[in-house]
Amino acid sequence: MEHMNSLVLLRLACASLALGGAWTAFTQQGGGLQPPPPLALQKVADDLYNIEGGGGNVAVYLTSEGAIVIDNKFDRHHDEILANIRKITDKPVKYVINTHHHGDHSGGNAKMLAAGYEILLHKNARANMLAAKMPGVPRVAFAGEAVVALGGKEVHLLHLGRGHTNGDAVVLFPAQRAIHMGDLMAGATPLIDYANGGSLLAFTKTLDAALQLDFDTVIPGHGAVQTKAGLRAYRDNLGKLQAAAQAQIRMGKSKEEIAKFMTANFGWGPGQQRMSLDGMLAELK
């Protein structure tokens, strides 16, 4: 009987801790009590802006005939994105470009399609959306390269190879000497979505190709606007990551040991571990 009472008390204590942890997470994440911070609008160059916060960076390129928008965060950001665009232009949105299929970059597609905007993305990204049964699959896809011309200005869409996924688009603004990299540049170290065709070995080659383009300013998929030197440093760090991982494999380290090594030396959190580790080990072996 005494054992049973102790067991009941232990279970109650564990339940209380679990509920307390859940409530802490709930309140820290907003949970309806603390609204998320508003999106921030930043001028990058003449007629080129970045909307940051809450998902992937959204670039807005203004022309005399309307706006060209790159990425659209999550579905819940739709109205706030449009409100920020209205702060800088009274012209309509004409085109939307997805740098890849992930929901923090394409989550607003369904509402934008319903509003009559034309959305473009690489054909592999479109196939990934279809395979995952994602909402808002665009009607138009490109293969190697495409140009969107509007109001006497051009935006170039380039597929330079695999990296974060197999359908990453690099978006070049020639007149502004600027580029939107999507998640080919995001955070301190890359997330490689092997389930959707990503590749560590191809990643460095893709970034090498991007560095051959003519630009000075980089809008990454997430984080602060960078310079070309910042993208070069990101590529070099990726090369170091690849070499270090190969060395760990050659030394016969276990998956668990390599996971700890990647966390300690390259800041790989749970997301990188879950999406990248198994694929990286298989690719490098």
N, C-alpha and C positions, 0 to 999 in steps of 0.2 A: 504493500500500500504506500509506504514511504517512497519507494522507487517510482511508483506511478505518479505521485504528487510532484516529485522532482522533475519527471519527464514533462508533465503538463506545464509546469512553471518555465522550463527551458523552452518549450515550444512557444509559449506566450511571449517570452522575452525576445525570441528570434523574430516573431511576427511583429512585435513593436518596433524592433530595429529596422526591419524591412519597410514597414509603413513610414517610419521616420525618414529613412533614406529616400523613399519615393517622394515624400512631401518636400524634402529639401531640394531634390532634383526638379520637382514641379515648380517650386517658387523661384529657383535660380534660373530656370529656362523661361520664365514668364508665367506660364500656367494660367493666363488670363488675368493675373494680378499685376504683373510687370510687363507692359507692352515692349516689344522689341524696339531698339533704336531706329530712327528713320533712316532711309537710304540717303547717301551723301552724293551730291552732284559736284563733279570736279571738271574744270576746264583743262584739257590736255594740250590743245593747240587751237588755232583759228578754226572755228566750225566743228571741232571735235571734242566731245565730252565723254566722261566716264561716270557711270552710276555704280557706286560700290556699296557693299554691305548686304548681308542676308543671302548670299548665293554667289554665283559667278559674276565677274565684272561685265557690265553692260555698256558698250560703246554706242554713242549716238553721233552720227555724222550729218551735218546740216547742209542742205542744198536749197536752191531757189524753188525747187519743185516739191520738196518734201524731205523727210528724214530717212536715213538708212540706219537700222538698229542691229547691233551684233549681240546675240544672246538675250535671254529674257528671264533669268533666274527661275524661281518657283511660281506656280500658279497664283499663290497668295500675294505676289508682288505686282501683279498686272496693273492694278489701278495706280499704285504709287509710282511705278515706272512711267506711266503715261503722264501723271501729274508733274513729274520732274522734266519730262520732255516738253510739256507745255510752258515751263518756265523759260525755255530758251528758244522756242519757235512757235509760231501760229500755223505752221504748215503741217500737213498730215504725215503720218508714218507711211512710207511707200513700200519698203522692203525690210525684211528681218532675215538675218543670217544666223544659223546655229553653228558654233564652232565644233560641236559634237553632240551626241545624243543624250548625255546625262541630264537628269531632271533638274539640277541646279543651274542648267544653262538653257534648257528647252522646255521647262515646266509651264511657261506661259503660252506655248504654241497654240493650244486649243482655243483660248480666248482670242488670240491674235488672228487666227484663221477665221474665226467666227466674225471678227470685225472687218474682214476683207483684206488683210495684209498678206502679201505674198512672202512665203518663207522658203529659204534655200539652205541646203546643206549637202555634204558629200554623200554619194550614193551608198557608201558603207555605213555611214551614220544612220541613214534612212532605213537600211536593212536591219540595223541593230534595234531601231525603234519598233519596227514591225515584229521582229522576233520576240521582243519583250512586251508586245501588246501595249505600248505606251500611247497615251492620247496625243492628239495634235500632230500626227505624222504629216510633214510637208508634201505638197504636190510636186515640187520641183527639186531635182538633185543634179549635181554636177560630178564629173569624173576627175580629171587632172587639174583643170583650171577653168575659171569663169570670171567674167567682168560684169559688174553692175554699174551702169552709166545712168546718171540722173542729174538734171540741172547743170550740165556741163562739167560734172565731176565724175570720177571713177573710183570704184573699190574693186580690188582684185582678190579673188578667192583662190587659194592654192592648197592642193593636197600634196605635201612634200614627202609623205611616207608614214609608216606606222610609228607609234610612240605611246601616248597615253591610251589610245584606242587604235583601231584600224581606219577610223573615219574622221581624223582631226583635220580641221580647216584652219589655215593661217590666213588672216585677213589683212591685206596691205592697203594703206591709204597713201598713195604716191605723193600727192600734193602736200600732205602734212608730214611726210617722212616718218610715218608712224605705222605700227603693226599691232594687231590683236592676236595673241598666241593661243587663246583658249587655255586648256589645261596641259598643253605642251610646256607651259611654264606656270607653275602654281605652287605656292608655299616654298619651304626650304628644300625639300626633296620630292621627287616625283611619285605620283600614284600611277601604277601601271595596271590597266584593266585587261588582264589576260583573257578573261572570258569573252571580251569583245575585241579581240585581235591586237591588244597592246603588246609591245615588245621592248625590252630593255636594250637589246642589241641594235635594233633599228632606231631607237630613240635618239642616240647620239648622232647618227647619220642624218636624221630628220632635222635636228637642231643645227647641224653643220650647214645643211641646205638653207635653212632660214637665215642664218648669219651671212649668207652670200647676198641677201636682198639689200636694197638701198633704203635704210631707215635709221633714225636716231632714237626714237621713243618706242617703248614697249608697254602695251597694256596686257598684263598677264591674266590668266583665267581667274585667279584670286590674288589679293594682296595689292600693294602699292604699285603705282606706275613706275617703270624702270627705264634705264638707258640700254643702249645696245651692249655696253660693257657689262651690265647686269645680266643680260641674257648669255653673254659669253661665259661669265663666271658660273652661271647655272649649268651650262653645258659641261664645263670643266668639272664641276662637282659631280655631275652625273657620270662622267668618265671615271672619276675616282671611285664612285660607288660600284660601278661595274667591275673595275679591277679588284677592289677589295672583296666583293662577293665571290669572284672567281678564285681568289686566293684562299678564302675560307673553304670553298668546295675542294680545292686541291689538297688542303690539309686534312680532309676527311671529317670536317666538323658536322655535327648532327643538325637537323632542321631547327631544333630548339636553341642550340648554340648560335646558329647563324641568325635566328630571330633576335636573340639578345644582342648580338653584335650590331645588327642593323639599327636596333633601337638606340643603343649606346652611342654609336658613331655617326648615324645618319638621321636620327630622330624619327624613325619609322614608328608611327602609332598603330592602333588597332586597324584603322582603315587600310593602311599600306600592307600590314601583315595579312589581312583577310583577302585582299584583292590581288596582291603582287607576289607574295612569298613563294607559294607553290609553283606558280608559273615561272618565276625567275629561276628557281632551282632547276626546274625541268629544262628551261632554255639554255642555261649556262653549262649544265652537265653535258 
